[in-house]
Amino acid sequence: MEYVLVLDGDGQHLPEEIPAFLEAANATHAAALCETESSKYDFETEMLVIAARRGGSIATVPVSTVYGDEVSKIHPLRDTIRFFQLMHRLKHAA
């Protein structure tokens, strides 16, 4: 397996832009395959921290964000607490 690309299923990002991700991955030799304990909005943050700790290359790619009339499922207080819990867990796992 060369790459794993995770794309939200809510239609917020355009699948047509996947080639840009693959180009960036090839250019930076980015690779990350890791197990995480997260399963909500903190999942991406945990993956990035694990990849960085393993010496992986991390690249950014500008993408479109498509907003419709859907309502956000983010709960500011709950998700902020979850994020700080992740930071605490990752700090002690270092």
C-alpha positions in Angstrom: 0.0 0.0 0.0 1.5 3.4 -1.0 -1.0 5.9 0.3 -4.2 6.1 2.3 -6.4 9.1 1.7 -9.3 9.8 4.0 -12.0 12.0 2.6 -15.1 13.0 4.7 -18.3 11.5 3.4 -20.3 14.7 3.9 -19.6 16.1 0.5 -17.6 19.0 1.9 -14.5 18.3 -0.2 -14.4 17.5 -3.9 -13.2 14.0 -5.0 -11.9 15.7 -8.2 -9.1 17.2 -6.1 -7.7 13.8 -5.1 -4.9 14.0 -7.8 -3.5 17.1 -6.1 -3.1 15.1 -2.9 -1.3 12.3 -4.7 1.0 14.8 -6.4 1.9 16.3 -3.0 2.4 12.8 -1.5 4.7 11.8 -4.4 6.7 15.1 -4.1 7.2 14.9 -0.4 7.4 11.1 0.0 4.6 11.5 2.6 3.4 8.4 4.3 1.4 7.7 7.3 -0.3 4.6 8.4 -1.0 4.5 12.1 -3.5 3.3 14.6 -5.3 6.0 16.5 -7.6 6.0 19.6 -9.6 8.9 18.2 -12.7 8.5 16.2 -14.3 12.0 16.0 -13.0 15.4 15.0 -9.7 14.8 16.7 -8.8 11.9 14.4 -6.9 14.0 11.9 -5.0 15.8 14.6 -3.9 12.5 16.2 -2.8 11.1 12.8 -0.7 14.2 12.0 1.0 14.0 15.5 1.8 10.3 15.1 3.1 10.8 11.5 5.3 13.7 12.6 6.7 11.8 15.6 7.6 8.9 13.2 9.5 11.4 11.0 6.9 11.4 8.2 6.6 14.2 5.7 3.5 16.3 6.0 2.3 18.4 3.1 -0.6 20.8 2.7 -2.7 21.0 -0.4 -5.2 23.8 -1.1 -8.6 22.3 -1.6 -12.1 23.7 -2.1 -14.6 23.5 0.7 -18.2 23.1 -0.3 -20.8 24.4 2.2 -24.5 23.7 1.6 -27.4 24.2 4.0 -26.4 21.3 6.3 -26.0 22.0 10.0 -22.6 21.5 11.6 -22.3 18.6 14.0 -19.5 20.2 15.9 -20.3 20.9 19.6 -17.9 23.7 20.6 -17.6 22.8 24.3 -17.7 19.0 24.0 -15.3 19.0 21.1 -12.9 21.5 22.7 -12.7 19.3 25.8 -12.1 16.2 23.6 -9.3 18.1 21.8 -7.6 19.0 25.1 -7.9 15.4 26.3 -6.2 14.3 23.1 -3.4 16.8 23.7 -3.0 15.6 27.2 -2.9 11.9 26.1 -0.4 12.6 23.3 1.8 14.6 25.6 2.1 11.7 28.0 2.6 9.2 25.2 5.6 11.1 23.9 
